Amino acid sequence: MPHLLVITPYPNLSADTRYRIMQFIPGLEKAGWRVSLRPFMDARLFTIYNQPGNTVQKIRWTISGLVDRVGSIVSANQYDAILIHKEAFPFGPPWLENALQKRVSCLIYDMDDAFWTHPPQFHQIGSRFRDPNRIAKMIGMSDHVLAGNEFLANYATNYNSAVTIFPTVLDTDRYLPRIEAEDEKVTIGWVGRWSSEAYLHKLIPVFQILNQRYANIEFNFVGGMPDSFPPGLPVKLIPWRLESEIEDLCTFDIGIMPLPDDEYSRGKCGFKLLQYMALGIPAVASPVGVNNHIVREGINGLLAKNEGEWVEKLSQLIESKSNRYEIGNHGRVTVEENYSLAKAFPILLNLLNSYSGS
């Protein structure tokens, strides 16, 4: 039985670990692969790493993660392949990745973000201790690269010719179309982490205009920070919970995905947009990066590039339940045909088998 080691920076609390890696593991194991998953951060560090303070704990748990990574190098020759998602270690040059590559016959690199840059609104301390060329170096040393979209693939091909576009996908047996309530209330929803909430806040003027125009709307923001919206805006802030992830999304009648048009955002894989669409929730998104490829304007979604268009497109959906239904249905079909686990799994399995000789 071939053995795959999967290295990720984050535990299963992170969506990229769950949807780029973990949801494929049962299928791989059924197909004859043994899979070992080793995240760098445990749940304790993941919960606090972006927050101020807790310096001693952060240092201790970072050292613990580093020790585990060294252990991975020592045992690397027992694996038939290693798949690195994003990076093995956040600081310095890619010396850990290089050491792993030298001890295994197949190293696959998976990228779902423009990780060679950083969100421009954050000044992350980690960026000061990183080799600015570490992502390019990791791409170059890999036997194969899985890129979440065309933008990432184009970057990767500058350093490696073995690149496959491998979008972030959803299990359509878990994400089933929701049924909109029969009442007149229309809920506009968003889901995200602290790292993307700044994009949501850019739409506050839009929310205020809509709130003045329509008496039947409310806003459900899953993962949004408390006390960060103006008084009078009917906002319900729902803490993100792994166990109720899909249930909370099903409270939305309309989903939104605002993004700035910058290099980091162009590397995103449209994950929350796909979540909405898989559940049959009509969505409005910024026309940035892969969103332009996922959305067919007016058919399976809507695109809005400025404040006026956000007001216009959201108003269209607020005013027409039938329009919401039609766009939501087409969005579901888009996910089933192009962004489903069933469609993506054979690509990963065939790739692994081709390198292992299975």
Backbone torsions as a table, in degrees:
resi	resn	phi	psi	omega
1	MET	NA	119.1	178.7
2	PRO	-65.5	149.4	-173.7
3	HIS	-120.4	125.1	179.7
4	LEU	-110.8	128.3	171.2
5	LEU	-99.8	126.3	177.8
6	VAL	-112.6	124.5	-178.3
7	ILE	-112.9	125.3	179.6
8	THR	-129.7	155.9	175.6
9	PRO	-76.9	-29.0	-170.5
10	TYR	-120.6	156.4	175.6
11	PRO	-79.1	-170.1	-175.4
12	ASN	-70.7	-7.1	174.1
13	LEU	-68.2	-17.5	179.5
14	SER	-92.4	133.0	-177.3
15	ALA	-60.7	-36.7	-177.1
16	ASP	-66.3	-35.7	176.5
17	THR	-66.2	-41.8	-178.6
18	ARG	-67.9	-43.5	-169.7
19	TYR	-96.3	-23.5	175.5
20	ARG	-88.3	-24.3	-171.8
21	ILE	-125.6	-64.4	-165.0
22	MET	-62.7	-35.6	-177.5
23	GLN	-70.1	-14.3	177.2
24	PHE	-87.7	-17.2	-172.4
25	ILE	-63.0	-46.1	179.2
26	PRO	-57.4	-41.2	179.2
27	GLY	-66.5	-40.4	178.2
28	LEU	-63.5	-41.7	180.0
29	GLU	-67.2	-36.8	176.3
30	LYS	-65.5	-31.0	-179.8
31	ALA	-83.9	1.8	173.7
32	GLY	107.2	6.9	178.1
33	TRP	-97.8	138.6	167.8
34	ARG	-92.8	131.2	-174.5
35	VAL	-123.6	128.4	174.1
36	SER	-115.2	124.8	-178.3
37	LEU	-107.7	126.8	-179.1
38	ARG	-132.5	96.7	174.6
39	PRO	-76.6	152.0	176.0
40	PHE	-73.6	-47.7	179.4
41	MET	-89.5	141.0	166.1
42	ASP	-91.3	178.9	-175.5
43	ALA	-61.3	-32.9	-178.9
44	ARG	-65.1	-47.9	-179.0
45	LEU	-69.5	-38.9	-179.8
46	PHE	-61.1	-35.0	-177.3
47	THR	-70.1	-28.7	-172.6
48	ILE	-116.6	-6.1	-168.5
49	TYR	-64.1	-25.9	-179.3
50	ASN	-94.6	-0.1	-176.3
51	GLN	-99.3	150.8	176.4
52	PRO	-68.8	154.1	178.2
53	GLY	83.0	-166.5	-179.6
54	ASN	56.1	34.3	-173.8
55	THR	-61.5	-42.7	-178.2
56	VAL	-62.9	-45.2	179.2
57	GLN	-63.8	-40.9	-180.0
58	LYS	-61.8	-43.5	179.9
59	ILE	-65.1	-45.2	-177.9
60	ARG	-62.4	-45.5	-177.2
61	TRP	-75.4	-25.9	173.0
62	THR	-67.9	-42.0	176.8
63	ILE	-62.5	-39.7	177.7
64	SER	-61.1	-42.3	177.5
65	GLY	-64.1	-38.2	179.0
66	LEU	-65.8	-41.6	177.8
67	VAL	-60.2	-41.5	178.0
68	ASP	-63.5	-38.0	178.9
69	ARG	-65.4	-40.4	176.9
70	VAL	-61.8	-38.9	175.6
71	GLY	-60.9	-35.3	177.5
72	SER	-64.2	-37.3	178.1
73	ILE	-64.5	-45.2	-178.1
74	VAL	-59.5	-38.9	-175.7
75	SER	-97.3	6.4	-171.2
76	ALA	-61.3	-30.9	-175.3
77	ASN	-72.6	-3.6	176.8
78	GLN	-86.4	-6.9	-177.8
79	TYR	-100.0	147.9	176.2
80	ASP	-83.0	-24.2	178.0
81	ALA	-157.4	152.5	173.9
82	ILE	-125.6	131.1	175.7
83	LEU	-112.7	119.8	178.1
84	ILE	-104.6	119.0	174.9
85	HIS	-95.4	121.4	-178.6
86	LYS	67.1	-71.9	179.6
87	GLU	-170.3	158.1	-179.2
88	ALA	-85.3	-29.7	-175.7
89	PHE	-150.4	137.5	-170.0
90	PRO	-81.2	-9.6	-171.9
91	PHE	-118.9	155.7	173.4
92	GLY	71.5	-165.3	175.4
93	PRO	-75.7	169.6	-178.4
94	PRO	-80.8	56.6	-177.0
95	TRP	-71.9	-34.3	177.3
96	LEU	-66.7	-45.5	179.3
97	GLU	-62.3	-39.5	179.1
98	ASN	-64.8	-40.6	178.9
99	ALA	-65.4	-39.2	177.1
100	LEU	-64.6	-42.4	-178.6
101	GLN	-60.2	-35.4	-177.7
102	LYS	-73.5	-15.4	-175.1
103	ARG	-111.8	8.0	179.9
104	VAL	-137.1	151.1	-176.6
105	SER	-81.4	-18.5	-178.3
106	CYS	-142.2	118.7	176.0
107	LEU	-118.3	119.7	179.1
108	ILE	-110.0	133.2	-179.7
109	TYR	-111.1	128.4	-178.5
110	ASP	-113.0	126.0	-178.6
111	MET	-129.7	128.6	178.5
112	ASP	-127.4	13.2	177.9
113	ASP	-146.9	159.6	172.5
114	ALA	-79.5	70.2	-170.0
115	PHE	-75.3	-3.6	174.8
116	TRP	-78.7	-9.4	175.8
117	THR	-125.1	-172.1	-179.9
118	HIS	-136.5	154.4	174.6
119	PRO	-54.2	126.2	-173.9
120	PRO	-63.3	-19.4	-179.3
121	GLN	-82.4	-5.8	-178.0
122	PHE	-116.9	142.2	173.3
123	HIS	-110.1	83.3	-173.9
124	GLN	-78.1	131.5	-179.1
125	ILE	-62.5	-32.3	-179.1
126	GLY	-59.9	-30.5	-178.0
127	SER	-66.1	-22.1	-179.8
128	ARG	-76.1	-16.9	-177.2
129	PHE	-115.2	19.6	-179.7
130	ARG	-107.9	143.5	167.1
131	ASP	-67.7	119.4	-176.9
132	PRO	-62.2	-16.0	-179.5
133	ASN	-105.7	14.7	-173.3
134	ARG	-63.7	-37.9	-178.9
135	ILE	-68.2	-43.7	177.2
136	ALA	-60.4	-40.0	179.3
137	LYS	-66.2	-40.4	179.0
138	MET	-65.6	-40.3	176.5
139	ILE	-60.5	-45.2	-177.4
140	GLY	-64.8	-31.8	-177.2
141	MET	-86.9	-6.0	-175.3
142	SER	-84.7	151.5	174.9
143	ASP	-76.6	-30.2	178.6
144	HIS	-153.3	150.3	180.0
145	VAL	-122.9	130.4	171.4
146	LEU	-102.1	119.0	-176.8
147	ALA	-114.0	131.5	-173.5
148	GLY	-68.6	-18.8	177.7
149	ASN	-158.6	178.0	-175.5
150	GLU	-65.4	-37.9	179.5
151	PHE	-60.3	-46.8	178.3
152	LEU	-66.0	-38.7	179.9
153	ALA	-63.9	-40.8	179.1
154	ASN	-62.6	-38.4	176.3
155	TYR	-65.5	-46.0	-176.1
156	ALA	-63.5	-34.9	-177.9
157	THR	-68.3	-11.0	172.3
158	ASN	-69.0	-18.9	-173.7
159	TYR	-126.7	-9.5	-177.8
160	ASN	-158.2	132.6	-178.9
161	SER	-85.8	-15.5	-178.0
162	ALA	-92.9	80.9	-175.8
163	VAL	-126.7	132.4	176.1
164	THR	-121.3	130.8	173.8
165	ILE	-74.2	122.0	-174.4
166	PHE	-133.9	90.6	-173.7
167	PRO	-68.5	157.8	170.3
168	THR	-69.8	132.3	-173.3
169	VAL	-127.7	170.1	-178.4
170	LEU	-126.8	149.2	175.2
171	ASP	-81.5	104.9	-176.0
172	THR	-73.7	-5.0	170.8
173	ASP	-82.3	-20.6	175.2
174	ARG	-94.1	-42.0	179.1
175	TYR	-89.4	95.3	-179.0
176	LEU	-104.1	146.9	-178.0
177	PRO	-55.9	129.9	178.4
178	ARG	-82.5	161.5	179.1
179	ILE	-108.6	122.1	-179.0
180	GLU	-71.4	137.9	179.6
181	ALA	-62.4	156.4	-177.1
182	GLU	-82.3	-6.5	-178.9
183	ASP	-76.0	176.8	-176.4
184	GLU	-89.6	-5.5	-179.4
185	LYS	-68.3	136.2	176.8
186	VAL	-120.2	119.6	-177.2
187	THR	-104.1	121.7	175.1
188	ILE	-95.9	126.3	-172.6
189	GLY	-127.4	157.2	178.0
190	TRP	-145.8	146.0	174.9
191	VAL	-131.0	139.8	-179.8
192	GLY	177.6	176.6	179.0
193	ARG	-105.9	178.8	179.5
194	TRP	-55.1	-31.6	-174.5
195	SER	-71.3	-16.9	-179.1
196	SER	-118.9	3.7	-178.5
197	GLU	-66.8	-27.0	178.2
198	ALA	-59.5	-32.1	178.6
199	TYR	-66.9	-39.2	179.6
200	LEU	-64.1	-40.2	-177.2
201	HIS	-65.3	-24.3	177.1
202	LYS	-63.0	-21.4	-177.5
203	LEU	-94.1	5.3	-179.4
204	ILE	-55.3	-43.2	176.5
205	PRO	-58.9	-35.9	177.2
206	VAL	-64.6	-45.7	-180.0
207	PHE	-60.6	-38.8	-179.0
208	GLN	-67.4	-39.8	177.3
209	ILE	-63.3	-45.9	-179.0
210	LEU	-64.7	-37.7	-179.6
211	ASN	-65.8	-33.8	176.8
212	GLN	-73.9	-30.2	-175.3
213	ARG	-83.5	-34.2	-173.2
214	TYR	-125.5	129.3	179.8
215	ALA	-86.3	-10.2	-172.1
216	ASN	-106.0	18.2	-178.2
217	ILE	-108.5	154.9	171.8
218	GLU	-146.3	168.0	-176.5
219	PHE	-125.8	125.6	174.0
220	ASN	-111.9	115.6	-179.6
221	PHE	-114.9	114.0	-177.5
222	VAL	-92.6	116.9	-179.1
223	GLY	95.9	-4.6	-179.6
224	GLY	-68.0	149.7	-179.6
225	MET	-73.0	144.8	178.6
226	PRO	-70.4	153.9	173.6
227	ASP	57.5	35.1	-177.4
228	SER	-118.9	13.2	179.4
229	PHE	-127.0	150.3	-175.0
230	PRO	-64.5	148.9	178.2
231	PRO	-62.7	148.6	179.6
232	GLY	93.3	-16.6	178.1
233	LEU	-85.4	124.5	-174.6
234	PRO	-75.9	74.9	-176.2
235	VAL	-104.8	130.0	171.7
236	LYS	-109.1	119.5	-179.6
237	LEU	-97.2	119.8	-175.8
238	ILE	-111.8	118.1	176.6
239	PRO	-59.7	137.8	177.8
240	TRP	-71.2	133.1	178.4
241	ARG	-135.3	131.4	-179.6
242	LEU	-58.1	-41.8	-173.8
243	GLU	-71.9	-19.2	-178.9
244	SER	-121.2	21.4	-175.1
245	GLU	-53.1	-53.1	-176.9
246	ILE	-73.1	-40.7	179.0
247	GLU	-57.4	-41.8	179.9
248	ASP	-68.0	-37.2	177.1
249	LEU	-64.6	-31.9	-177.6
250	CYS	-70.1	-5.5	173.4
251	THR	-79.5	-9.0	-177.2
252	PHE	-84.2	141.0	166.8
253	ASP	-98.9	-25.2	177.7
254	ILE	-140.1	134.6	176.1
255	GLY	-107.7	148.4	-179.5
256	ILE	-128.3	147.0	176.6
257	MET	-139.7	81.4	176.6
258	PRO	-79.1	141.9	177.9
259	LEU	-145.7	147.3	168.0
260	PRO	-80.1	157.0	178.6
261	ASP	-93.2	83.3	177.1
262	ASP	-133.8	174.1	-173.6
263	GLU	-61.5	-41.4	-179.3
264	TYR	-63.6	-44.5	-179.2
265	SER	-68.1	-32.9	178.1
266	ARG	-66.1	-17.5	177.0
267	GLY	-87.1	-7.1	-178.8
268	LYS	-69.4	156.5	-172.9
269	CYS	-106.4	14.6	174.4
270	GLY	69.8	28.2	-170.7
271	PHE	-60.3	-51.9	-177.0
272	LYS	-66.5	-32.7	175.1
273	LEU	-60.4	-44.2	178.7
274	LEU	-67.0	-35.1	176.1
275	GLN	-59.8	-47.6	178.4
276	TYR	-58.5	-49.1	-174.4
277	MET	-63.8	-39.3	-179.9
278	ALA	-61.9	-31.6	179.8
279	LEU	-88.2	4.1	-179.3
280	GLY	74.6	21.8	179.5
281	ILE	-92.9	121.1	177.9
282	PRO	-64.6	142.4	-172.4
283	ALA	-129.8	149.9	170.7
284	VAL	-118.9	130.6	-175.4
285	ALA	-137.4	158.3	172.4
286	SER	-71.8	141.2	-179.8
287	PRO	-80.0	67.9	-175.4
288	VAL	-125.3	132.0	173.6
289	GLY	58.2	-133.2	-173.3
290	VAL	-66.4	-19.2	177.4
291	ASN	-56.0	-33.9	179.0
292	ASN	-66.5	-25.9	179.5
293	HIS	-88.4	-31.3	-178.6
294	ILE	-75.9	-43.3	-171.7
295	VAL	-90.4	129.4	167.1
296	ARG	-104.4	109.0	-168.8
297	GLU	-50.8	125.2	176.6
298	GLY	78.9	-5.4	-178.6
299	ILE	-107.6	-61.2	179.9
300	ASN	-113.5	6.5	-179.9
301	GLY	173.4	179.9	179.2
302	LEU	-132.5	147.9	178.9
303	LEU	-117.9	139.9	-178.2
304	ALA	-136.8	122.4	-174.5
305	LYS	-103.2	-9.6	179.2
306	ASN	-149.7	175.3	-174.8
307	GLU	-58.0	-43.6	-179.7
308	GLY	-61.2	-41.3	-179.8
309	GLU	-71.0	-33.9	176.4
310	TRP	-62.5	-44.3	178.0
311	VAL	-62.2	-45.0	-177.6
312	GLU	-63.4	-49.5	-174.7
313	LYS	-69.6	-40.5	177.7
314	LEU	-66.7	-36.5	177.9
315	SER	-62.7	-40.1	177.9
316	GLN	-55.8	-44.7	-177.4
317	LEU	-75.9	-37.7	178.3
318	ILE	-59.9	-39.6	-172.4
319	GLU	-82.2	-14.6	-174.1
320	SER	-133.9	106.2	176.6
321	LYS	-66.4	-36.9	179.8
322	SER	-64.9	-37.1	177.2
323	ASN	-65.6	-41.4	176.5
324	ARG	-59.4	-43.5	-178.1
325	TYR	-63.8	-47.5	-177.5
326	GLU	-63.6	-48.3	-178.8
327	ILE	-65.7	-39.3	177.8
328	GLY	-62.0	-42.1	178.5
329	ASN	-63.4	-43.8	179.1
330	HIS	-65.5	-35.2	176.6
331	GLY	-62.8	-42.1	177.2
332	ARG	-59.1	-44.2	179.3
333	VAL	-62.1	-39.4	178.6
334	THR	-58.5	-44.2	179.3
335	VAL	-66.1	-45.0	-179.9
336	GLU	-58.4	-39.5	-174.2
337	GLU	-84.5	-28.8	-170.4
338	ASN	-128.9	-18.9	-172.0
339	TYR	-134.7	38.5	-179.0
340	SER	-105.9	153.2	176.2
341	LEU	-58.1	-39.6	-178.9
342	ALA	-61.1	-34.7	179.8
343	LYS	-78.0	-35.3	-173.8
344	ALA	-84.4	-31.2	-173.3
345	PHE	-56.4	-46.2	180.0
346	PRO	-59.2	-30.2	179.5
347	ILE	-64.2	-46.5	179.6
348	LEU	-67.4	-44.2	-179.0
349	LEU	-62.4	-45.4	-179.9
350	ASN	-63.6	-37.4	178.7
351	LEU	-63.9	-48.1	-179.8
352	LEU	-62.6	-43.2	-179.4
353	ASN	-63.7	-34.9	-178.3
354	SER	-67.0	-31.0	-179.7
355	TYR	-89.1	-23.4	-178.8
356	SER	-92.3	-12.3	-177.6
357	GLY	83.5	10.9	-178.6
358	SER	-75.7	NA	NA
